[in-house]
Amino acid sequence: MAIIRNRLLAVLILSTAVLPSGSAVPIPAPTSPEPVPRARYLAYAKASADWAYAHRDDIIAEWKTSFDPGNVFGYRPPGGLLETAVIYGYLFQTERKPEYGRRAAQILLGYGDFRSIYPETSLKRRPDYAEGIPALPDFFTVMRFIRAYDAVRASTLLGAAERKRIEDLVGHSMAYLLRTQEWGPMNRTALRAESLAWAVRVFPGHPDAPKWEMQRRALGDDNWGNWQIEDATVYHGVWLYSLLGYADALNRIPELLRTPVMYYYARYYLRLMDPAGMVPDFGDAHRYSNWTHFLAFFEAAAGHYRDPELKWAAATIARRFVDLSKPENVGLGLILLDCARWGADGITARPPAALSGEVLEDVVGKKVVFRSGWQADSTYLLLNYRAEGDGGLAFRDYLRDTIPVEEEKMTHGHADENGLALLMSGGSVLLHDGGYRDYMPSGPYGAYRQDYFHNRLCVRPEKIWMGQARGESRYSIRDAVPGQTILDFLRNAGSYRRVRTQKIDFLAFPDFDYSRTRLLDEGWGYEWDRIVVYVHDPEAFVVFDVFKARREEFFTLAGLWHTRKIFDQGPHWYDTAYDRIQAEELPAAKRLFIHFPLVHFRMEGVEPEKRHYQDELLIHQTAAQHFELGETAGLVTVLIPHGADIQAKDLASRIGLVPAEPAGAALAVSIRTPTKEILIGVKSDLRRDMARDWRRPRYLYEAGRLRLGDTETDGDFVFGAIGAGKLAYTIVNLTKALYKGQVLIEAKPSLFGLAFDAAPDQAGIGKLRYWRDEIVQKERKP
């Protein structure tokens, strides 16, 4: 029975890939996989229903053995049966075989009888059961009962008494569903709207049908063609699939997919696909859970839009996760039935061509993906800078006022703003997100939602007790003084702080990609810019974390990086990797070299932690000081994916800190190879070159001037490569740049009028968006 129970686990709404414990995960290359024919999906659905029906007595016996009357969710009937009934109902309609209809009807007629297992003592503790136990208590599955009945109700398989019995069962369950009110564009609302839509469709003559229809519109209209308020992979999938089911009940799927929002989401989730063949987990999510729902969505979207790239996404997920040779998962079978019903054959699968880019913009999506390609061994980094945001205020406020949500955003999102949710290279996982939660409502320290569970900068308006190593001079003695651990200092109960985020810039070029995104904490009074630079050759990510105080305060800044294994370490560097995520053993082709080139007045350390349901290690670099208004400070981290055969100490020798002037005005590093040296530099305060007066343009070169090694400019960002007698450079948002005293580019003055002080029109200099060029370096004669 335990085997049967395990095979039916994916009947749950959070269907996951079944991965053998202790074995490496084979990741097929997501290049151009063959799409799964609709007939093959349908064959799996039919076979899975046959398997579940043949084992129904064992399924029910196992359910009775494991039934928990104290479950926080109350009564739950056995899983797998409704999915079986839906599949048989569809087969009865399409193949007209009475046996299929009889099997579906048998399941429906006996479904209410399972309530007898619920004890009277538990019943008395549930005020929501005052009118009796609902046969369909779970709004994740209510629609399946009604959908199965819809397929057989017009046949002669059921008599009038049996129809009345089913109608009464549904009516009672719908009344229960409406006892709890949740609304807004989110998964739990879409599930309720889907159930109501099926009830109205199948029971138009029920006395409560007008009420159902009114509530169907109240809940459904908020979701139809509107932005979802959630930001969590698990619930994205549930919402998409349920919204398609809602449209299915209304016979309006093409109309739903014609809405601009649904087309946006099709492209959005496509661009998020990672080298392992799935939308990565962020926010409340488990690793690669809900791939089933994304599969159904991509099949429906590809069929409607006739889009080869969306078909590639569907084919990639199917070939990655579905074992069509073992049709023993009826929960999966139901979703594959919908893939067959909503999808289309005859569409060639083609991977997207776009590489690094915004996903998809800086208002709703607020994510950036850096990628080298679309193959299984490609390098991929996901930056998520989405905050709770301004959208859906009434819906978010209602959630805040009705459920005990304090550790997360009202969007199922985490305190992961500006965090790096996933880094993969060569099929290996090198950085990973924190996980959903240990237990409801969240677990220790807000697990795993708080900022200290993510790869990001954590800020506290307080002073950490630093301590000192033996021989240092922070205190009046030279002995070692134990300091405060970083997790001990950062941790709280896990309460989420609302912040705002903005995109400052994003650019993609053949030699590098660059993003700058900002977090603003108006309560604590600071802003934090995360600058990520993806260097293509040699492959590396340079991460600058620039902090700016918006009030006088003592702040502690901790750059956090999470991992599973540290294979080697040296002065300010660590060679790391993820060997596994829970029971999933991960490919070990690559490791992640983490290096902190800026070390003065910075503490570093490694601490054990519990994260994503397993033992992990936290690597941190921490700075702390009193800040004046507008003062900045920065941390620099270089991340290099590399093969296990490459010595990490050799990588460390290639990285250097470049002198920057004036002090604190910029941060810069160099990466050296045998053939070239790369300079990467960023301005700390983007407003330092502004004149504080009436003039327009306001740019003052002398105020904004930076010197980064041999380069001088007022630009926000500098990328230069010197080698083979050439200097190739890119400078962003500048008026002038020099190299070794030679002017590279200088914006020319133009006439600017309409002065605020009514002065005559005068000359002024505007900034160039960016300037890319290459010059030949002349050898100087001795």
ZAKESE-376627 format. One record per residue (C-alpha): x, y, z; residue in three letters. Coordinates in steps of 0.02 Angstrom, whole numbers, plus 32768, in hexadecimal, padded with zeros to 4 digits. Example, Ala and Ser with C-alpha at 12.3 -4.5 7.8 and 13.67 -1.06 7.14 Angstrom:
% ZAKESE-376627
82677F1F8186Ala/82AC7FCB8165Ser/
***
This chain:
% ZAKESE-376627
800080008000Met/808F80768023Ala/80C680647F6EIle/801880907F32Ile/801381257FA7Arg/80BA81667F67Asn/808381557EB3Arg/7FEB81BD7ED9Leu/8047824A7F30Leu/804A82AE7E90Ala/7F8C82B17E93Val/7FA7833F7F0CLeu/7FA283EC7EC5Ile/805E83FE7ED8Leu/808F83747E60Ser/814A83597E5DThr/81C582F27DFAAla/81ED824C7E4FVal/82AB82447E5ELeu/830781AC7E9DPro/835D81CD7F42Ser/841981D77F39Gly/842681D57E7CSer/846382607E0BAla/83DC82B37DA4Val/83F2829B7CE9Pro/83C983417C98Ile/83A083307BDFPro/83DD83BE7B72Ala/834E84387B54Pro/837B84587A9FThr/82EE841B7A2DSer/8294838C7A84Pro/820B83357A26Glu/815E83707A5DPro/80F082EC7AADVal/805E82C27A3APro/7FB382E37A83Arg/7F86822D7A69Ala/801781FB7AD8Arg/7FDB826D7B64Tyr/7F2E82227B53Leu/7F7181707B56Ala/7FCB81947BFATyr/7F2D81DF7C45Ala/7EC581477C17Lys/7F4780CC7C57Ala/7F5C812B7CFBSer/7EA081287D17Ala/7E9E806D7CF7Asp/7F2C80557D73Trp/7ED880BF7DFAAla/7E30806B7DE0Tyr/7E7E7FBE7DEDAla/7ED27FF27E91His/7E4180567ED8Arg/7E247FE07F6BAsp/7EDB7FED7F9CAsp/7ED580AA7F87Ile/7E4080B87FFCIle/7E8C8040807BAla/7F2E80A4807CGlu/7ECB81458091Trp/7E7080FD8128Lys/7F1480C78177Thr/7F6281748165Ser/7EC681DD8186Phe/7EE682678205Asp/7E4882AD8256Pro/7EB0833782A5Gly/7EEE837A81FFAsn/7EEC84378200Val/7E8C8432815CPhe/7E0783C281A4Gly/7DB683338145Tyr/7E0E82FC80A6Arg/7DCA826E803APro/7E3F81F57FE1Pro/7EA582357F4EGly/7EAB81F17E9FGly/7DF381C37E90Leu/7DB282677E49Leu/7E3F826E7DCBGlu/7E1181BE7D95Thr/7D5B81F27D83Ala/7D87828A7D18Val/7DF082227CA1Ile/7D6C819B7C91Tyr/7CE782207C77Gly/7D4982697BE7Tyr/7D6581BC7B9ALeu/7CAB81977BACPhe/7C8282367B4DGln/7D00821A7AC2Thr/7CFF815C7AAEGlu/7C4B813D7AE5Arg/7C7880A07B46Lys/7BF880857BD3Pro/7C7B80357C44Glu/7CDA80D87C51Tyr/7C3D81347C83Gly/7C0E80B17D03Arg/7CB880BD7D55Arg/7CAD817A7D60Ala/7BFC81727DA6Ala/7C2F80EE7E25Gln/7CB7815F7E6BIle/7C4481F57E74Leu/7BB5819A7ECALeu/7C2581517F50Gly/7C8E81EB7F70Tyr/7C2282337FFAGly/7C298192805DAsp/7CDD81AF8092Phe/7CA28234810DArg/7C6F81AB8187Ser/7D25819A81BAIle/7D2782478208Tyr/7D0E823682C5Pro/7C8882958325Glu/7D0C82DE839AThr/7D6683328309Ser/7CC2836B82BELeu/7C9683CD835BLys/7D38842F8350Arg/7D10847082A2Arg/7C93850082A0Pro/7C9984FC81E1Asp/7C4C844D81E9Tyr/7BB2848A8248Ala/7B46845C81B2Glu/7B9C83B58198Gly/7C3F8377814EIle/7C5283AB8098Pro/7C74831B8022Ala/7CE283917FBDLeu/7D4283F6803FPro/7DDD841C7FD7Asp/7DCC84AB7F5APhe/7E6584667F00Phe/7DFB83D27EC7Thr/7D4284037ED0Val/7D3D84297E16Met/7D7683797DECArg/7CDB83297E37Phe/7C6883A07DD8Ile/7CCB838F7D37Arg/7CBF82D17D3FAla/7C0382DB7D5DTyr/7BF183527CC9Asp/7C3282C77C58Ala/7BB182457C8EVal/7B1882A87CC5Arg/7AC382A37C1BAla/7AD081E57C10Ser/7A5B815F7C4FThr/7ADC81227CCBLeu/7A8E81877D59Leu/79DB81897D90Gly/797B821F7DD2Ala/799E81F37E87Ala/7A5781E17E67Glu/7A5D82887E0BArg/7A0582DB7E9DLys/7A7E828B7F16Arg/7B1382CF7EB6Ile/7AC3837B7EA4Glu/7AA483857F5FAsp/7B56834F7F83Leu/7B9B83D87F11Val/7B24845A7F56Gly/7B5884378008His/7C0F843B7FD9Ser/7BFD84DF7F7AMet/7BAB852E8012Ala/7C4284F68077Tyr/7CB9853D7FF4Leu/7C6685E88003Leu/7C7585EB80C2Arg/7D2B862380B1Thr/7D4986BB8045Gln/7DEB86D57FE7Glu/7DF187477F51Trp/7E6A879D7EDDGly/7ED587657E4APro/7F2B86D27E9FMet/7F2786157E9EAsn/7EAA85F77F2BArg/7E2C866B7EDCThr/7E40861F7E2FAla/7E2185737E7ALeu/7D7F85AE7ECAArg/7D4886057E2BAla/7D6C85687DC7Glu/7D0184FE7E3DSer/7C72857C7E36Leu/7C7A85837D78Ala/7C6784C77D6BTrp/7BD984C77DE9Ala/7B79854B7D88Val/7B9784F07CE5Arg/7B5F84467D24Val/7AD384787D9CPhe/7A7F85117D4FPro/79DA84E57DA2Gly/7A1C84D77E54His/79CA85537ECCPro/7A76859B7EF6Asp/7AAF85A87E40Ala/7A8F86657E37Pro/7AFB867B7ED3Lys/7B82860D7E88Trp/7B8086717DE7Glu/7B8B87167E44Met/7C2186D77EA8Gln/7C6D86887E0EArg/7C7187347DBDArg/7CAC878A7E5DAla/7D4287167E6ALeu/7D6286EE7DB4Gly/7D5D879E7D6FAsp/7DEC87D47DE1Asp/7E59874D7D93Asn/7E2387577CDETrp/7EA187BC7C79Gly/7EF088087D15Asn/7F9D87FE7D64Trp/7FB487777DE6Gln/7FE987BE7E8FIle/805287287EC0Glu/810C87127EA4Asp/8131865C7EC9Ala/814F85CF7E4EThr/80DB85537EA2Val/804785C87E9DTyr/806A860B7DF0His/804D855A7DB0Gly/7FB0853D7E16Val/7F6685E47DDDTrp/7F8A85C77D25Leu/7F4085197D24Tyr/7EA885497D89Ser/7E8685E17D1CLeu/7E8B85717C83Leu/7E1284FB7CDCGly/7DA1858E7D03Tyr/7DA185C27C4CAla/7D84850C7C1BAsp/7CE585067C84Ala/7CAA85A47C2ALeu/7CE085647B7DAsn/7D4E85FF7B6FArg/7E0385C27B6CIle/7E2C86177AC5Pro/7DE486B97B08Glu/7E4D86AB7BA7Leu/7EEC868E7B43Leu/7EC687257AD7Arg/7ED787987B6CThr/7F7C87F97B6BPro/7FA487C07C1CVal/7FA087077BF0Met/801087237B5ATyr/808687837BCCTyr/808B86F37C48Tyr/80AF86767BBEAla/814A86D87B8CArg/817686FE7C41Tyr/817E864A7C7BTyr/81D486157BDALeu/826086937BF9Arg/827386527CACLeu/8293859E7C75Met/833985607CB8Asp/83B684E17C73Pro/836684547CD6Ala/82C7846B7C71Gly/825084C27CE8Met/821E856B7D30Val/829185797DC9Pro/824F85867E79Asp/824386307ECBPhe/81CF866F7F53Gly/816485E87FA1Asp/819C85547F39Ala/81EB84AA7F3EHis/8270847A7EC1Arg/821A84587E1BTyr/816F843D7E68Ser/80D784607DFCAsn/812D84347D5BTrp/808A83DC7D2FThr/8028847F7D32His/80AB84DB7CCCPhe/80A9844C7C4FLeu/7FEC845F7C36Ala/7FFC851C7C28Phe/808785157BA7Phe/802984937B40Glu/7F8C84FE7B41Ala/7FEB859E7B19Ala/8053854D7A90Ala/7FB685057A41Gly/7F5A85AB7A44His/7FEA86197A0ATyr/803585947997Arg/80DA85C379E6Asp/8173855079CEPro/81CD85997A66Glu/813C85777ADBLeu/813084C97A90Lys/81E884B47AB7Trp/81C484E17B6DAla/8139845F7B76Ala/81A283DA7B21Ala/823784007B92Thr/81D083EC7C31Ile/817C834E7BF1Ala/821D82FA7BBBArg/8273832F7C5DArg/81F082F77CDAPhe/817082817C8EVal/819181C77C82Asp/810D81967C04Leu/813980DE7C17Ser/80F780D67CCALys/804381167CCAPro/802580FC7D84Glu/800881AF7DB9Asn/7F5381DE7D9DVal/7F6E82907DDBGly/7FEB82A77D4FLeu/7F75824A7CDCGly/7EED82CD7CF7Leu/7F63835B7CCCIle/7FA282FE7C32Leu/7EED82E97BFELeu/7EDE83A67C01Asp/7F8183B47B9FCys/7F2F83497B1AAla/7E8D83AC7B1FArg/7ED9845A7B20Trp/7F77843D7ABBGly/7F9784277A02Ala/800183B87993Asp/806283F078FCGly/80C984777952Ile/818584687945Thr/81E1848379E9Ala/8268850779DEArg/82CE854E7A70Pro/82CF860A7A84Pro/8362866C7A3FAla/836386F87AC1Ala/83ED86F07B42Leu/840187637BD9Ser/837287DA7BF3Gly/82EC88247C60Glu/825A87B37C8AVal/81FF880D7C48Leu/820288C07C88Glu/821889257D28Asp/8163893B7D62Val/8113888E7D71Val/819688097D4FGly/822E885E7D9ELys/82A887D37D78Lys/834887C67D13Val/838D87267CC9Val/844387197C94Phe/846086847C23Arg/84E086427BA9Ser/846485D57B49Gly/83D085607B54Trp/842C84BB7B65Gln/8432844E7C00Ala/84E684807C22Asp/84CC853B7C05Ser/84F185BA7C8BThr/8456860A7CD9Tyr/8440868A7D64Leu/839886CC7DA2Leu/838E87747DFBLeu/82E587967E4CAsn/82CA884A7E83Tyr/820D88497E90Arg/81C788967F2FAla/811288857F66Glu/80ED89197EF6Gly/805C89917EE2Asp/7FE789247E7CGly/7F4E88CC7EC3Gly/7F4589367F60Leu/7E9589057F94Ala/7EBE884D7F7CPhe/7F6188557FDCArg/7F1188B7806AAsp/7E8688368077Tyr/7F0487A98086Leu/7F6588098109Arg/7EC58824816DAsp/7E8387738166Thr/7F1386F88174Ile/7FAD86F581E6Pro/803087208164Val/80C5877981AFGlu/815F871E816FGlu/8139873580B6Glu/80F787B6803ELys/803D87B5801CMet/8070876A7F75Thr/80B986C57FB7His/815F871A7F93Gly/81F6871D8004His/826B87A48043Ala/82D5877B7FABAsp/82D988257F57Glu/837C88367EF5Asn/83A387817F1FGly/83F487037EAALeu/837786737EA8Ala/83D385F77E3ALeu/847E85E37DE9Leu/849E854D7D7AMet/852E85207D09Ser/855F847D7CB5Gly/84C1842D7CFBGly/84FB84507DADSer/849A84B87E2CVal/8510853A7E75Leu/849885B07ED0Leu/83E785847F01His/834E85D37F54Asp/831A85B98008Gly/827F854B7FFBGly/81C8855C802CTyr/81BB854880EAArg/81E284C98170Asp/813084C381B2Tyr/8099853581BCMet/809585C481C9Pro/814F85CF81A9Ser/81C78575821BGly/826185B0827DPro/829A86618255Tyr/8216867081CEGly/825B85DA8171Ala/827E85E880E6Tyr/823C869280B5Arg/82A387148111Gln/8331877680C0Asp/83B987108116Tyr/8381867480B8Phe/83A986C2800FHis/844386EE7FA9Asn/843B87A87FC8Arg/847588378035Leu/8426883E80E1Cys/842388E6813BVal/8400890E81F1Arg/83FF89BD823FPro/8465897B82D1Glu/851889558301Lys/855888A382FEIle/85D1886D8387Trp/8669884E831BMet/86E787FD838DGly/879A87E78350Gln/881A87658323Ala/88B5874E838EArg/893187DA8370Gly/88B28857832CGlu/889B89018379Ser/87E28925837EArg/87DD8917843BTyr/8855894284C8Ser/889E889284CDIle/88F0882C8444Arg/889D87888470Asp/8812873E8408Ala/876887858434Val/86D3871C83FBPro/865F8780838DGly/85A7876E8366Gln/857986F082E0Thr/8528873D8249Ile/848C86D08252Leu/847886F5830AAsp/848087AE82E0Phe/840F87AD8247Leu/83888735827CArg/82DF876782C0Asn/8236871082C2Ala/823187238206Gly/81BB87B681F2Ser/81BD87FF8143Tyr/81EA88B6812AArg/8195890A8099Arg/820F895F8021Val/820C89A87F72Arg/827789757EDEThr/82A989C67E3BGln/830C899C7DA1Lys/83968A197D84Ile/83DD89CE7CE5Asp/83F289337C7BPhe/8460891C7BE2Leu/849788827B81Ala/852E887D7B0EPhe/859387F47AB9Pro/861C87FC7B3EAsp/85B7881C7BDDPhe/850B883C7C26Asp/84EA88BE7CACTyr/845A88E27D22Ser/8443895C7DB1Arg/83AB894B7E21Thr/838089A77EC0Arg/8329897D7F64Leu/82E58A0F7FCBLeu/82BB89F88082Asp/82668A9980B6Glu/82468A5D8167Gly/82FA8A378192Trp/833B8AC08121Gly/83AF8A75809FTyr/83BA8A407FEAGlu/841D89AF7FA3Trp/8452899C7EEFAsp/848388F07EB0Arg/84EB88F67E12Ile/850288507DB9Val/857E88437D2AVal/858487A27CC5Tyr/862E87987C72Val/8623871F7BE0His/86DE86FA7BC8Asp/872586C77C3FPro/867D86997C88Glu/865D86F07D2EAla/85DB87527D8CPhe/861387EF7DE7Val/859688297E6AVal/85A488D77EB6Phe/853488FD7F4BAsp/853089B97F68Val/84DC89F98005Phe/84A68AAF801CLys/84678AF580C1Ala/83CE8B6480B8Arg/83DF8B94816FArg/84688B9C81F2Glu/84738AF18240Glu/84E78A61826DPhe/84C689DB81EAPhe/8507892981DAThr/851088E28129Leu/85228827810AAla/853887DB805FGly/84F68728806BLeu/851C86937FFBTrp/84D285E8801FHis/8519853F7FECThr/85238488801BArg/85DB845F800ALys/867E84BF801BIle/870584597FC5Phe/879284D37FE0Asp/87B085818021Gln/88398601802FGly/885086BA8055Pro/87A587068031His/876E867C7FBATrp/870585DE7FC4Tyr/86EC85517F47Asp/863B85117F58Thr/85B184A67F0CAla/850784597F2BTyr/851A839D7F31Asp/846083807F53Arg/83BB83D27F77Ile/836083607FF0Gln/835D82B17FA4Ala/839182EF7EF8Glu/844982D37ED4Glu/848683597E5ELeu/850283527DCEPro/85B2837E7E08Ala/85FE83BE7D65Ala/861584707DA5Lys/864184CD7E44Arg/862A85817E77Leu/86BF85EB7EA7Phe/868C86797F1DIle/870B87047F37His/870687A67F9BPhe/878A881B7F51Pro/875C88AF7FC0Leu/8791887D8070Val/87C1891580D9His/875189278173Phe/86EC8890813AArg/86C787F681A3Met/86B5874D8151Glu/867986A6818FGly/862286018171Val/859185C781DDGlu/8524852B81D8Pro/846B854481BBGlu/83C984E98197Lys/8387851D80EDArg/831784CE806AHis/82F5843980DETyr/83AD840A80E9Gln/845384368138Asp/84AA84C280DAGlu/8538853E80F3Leu/852F85FB80F5Leu/85C4865D80B4Ile/85C0871580DFHis/862287B580D3Gln/85E9883C814BThr/860D88F58160Ala/85CF896881EAAla/85E38A21820CGln/858B8AC28236His/854A8B188199Phe/852E8BCF8177Glu/849B8C03810DLeu/84BF8BCE8059Gly/855D8B6D8084Glu/857D8ACE8020Thr/85D88A2A803CAla/85EB89907FD1Gly/860E88D67FCCLeu/8656887E7F34Val/864187C57F0BThr/868687677E75Val/862D86C57E48Leu/868386507DCDIle/863585AB7D95Pro/86C285337D6CHis/86EA847E7D4FGly/871984127DE3Ala/87C583F77D94Asp/87F284B17DA1Ile/884E84E97E3EGln/87F185717E9BAla/889285C47ED5Lys/88C185E07E1FAsp/881C863C7E06Leu/883F86A97E9DAla/88E386E37E51Ser/8887872A7DBAArg/881987A37E1CIle/8851884A7E5FGly/880888E57EAELeu/8822897F7E42Val/884A8A237E9CPro/87B88A9D7E90Ala/87BB8B597EB1Glu/87738BB97F06Pro/876E8B3E7F96Ala/86C38AEC7FA5Gly/86828B377F03Ala/86948A987E9EAla/86BB89DF7EA6Leu/872289837E24Ala/877288DA7E07Val/87E1888D7D83Ser/87DE87DE7D3CIle/887E87A57CE7Arg/8897871C7C66Thr/893486EE7C04Pro/88F8875B7B73Thr/889B87EE7BC0Lys/886C884E7C5BGlu/87B888807C7CIle/878689187CE4Leu/86D889227D30Ile/86A889BB7D94Gly/860B8A0C7DD8Val/85E18AB67E20Lys/85A58AAA7ED3Ser/85328B427ED9Asp/84DB8B617E33Leu/84AD8C137E69Arg/85588C507E99Arg/85738CB07DF5Asp/84D38D177E06Met/84D78DD47E1AAla/84628E077EA8Arg/84218EA27E52Asp/83B38EE27DC4Trp/841B8EAD7D30Arg/83E88E2E7CACArg/84408DBE7C81Pro/847C8DA97D34Arg/85158D3C7D11Tyr/85BB8D787D56Leu/864B8D0F7D16Tyr/86C18D427DA2Glu/86408D117E26Ala/861F8C687DD6Gly/86D08C417D9DArg/87148B967DCDLeu/87BF8B4C7DB4Arg/87C28A8E7DA4Leu/88768A5C7D87Gly/88A78AAE7CE2Asp/87F38ADA7CB4Thr/879F8B7E7CE1Glu/86E68BA27CC2Thr/86458BE07D0EAsp/85E88B457CCEGly/857F8AD47D3BAsp/85D28A347CFFPhe/86758A067CA9Val/86A489657C50Phe/874C89607BFBGly/87B888D67BB2Ala/887088F07B8AIle/88CD88727B21Gly/892888587A7BAla/895189107A75Gly/889A89457A7BLys/882589927AF8Leu/876E89647AE3Ala/86FC89C27B59Tyr/864889E77B85Thr/86198A777BF7Ile/85648A987C2AVal/850E8B407C4AAsn/85A38BB47C32Leu/85D88C5E7BF2Thr/86938C377BE0Lys/87138BAD7BF2Ala/87D18BA97BEELeu/88508B1D7BEETyr/89018B467C28Lys/88D98BFC7C0BGly/889C8BE07B59Gln/87E98C157B37Val/87848B807AFDLeu/86DD8BD87AE8Ile/86968C807B1AGlu/85E48CBC7B03Ala/85DA8D5F7AA4Lys/857D8DF67AE8Pro/84D38E217AA4Ser/845B8EB27ABBLeu/83E08EA07B4BPhe/83548F1C7B67Gly/82BE8F3F7BD5Leu/832A8F5E7C6EAla/82D18F627D16Phe/831D900B7D40Asp/82E990557C95Ala/839F90677C63Ala/83CE90687BAAPro/83E48FBF7B55Asp/84908F787B76Gln/85008EE67B52Ala/84F38E457BB5Gly/852C8D907BAAIle/84B68CFC7BB3Gly/84E88C4A7BDALys/85048BBF7B5CLeu/849C8B237B7CArg/853A8ABD7B66Tyr/85D48ABA7AF9Trp/86298A1E7AB4Arg/86C88A277A52Asp/877189D77A34Glu/88178A307A25Ile/88C589F779F8Val/89438A1B7A80Gln/89E08A6E7A40Lys/8A848A397A8BGlu/8ADF8AC97ADCArg/8B938AE47AA8Lys/8C108ADF7B37Pro/
***
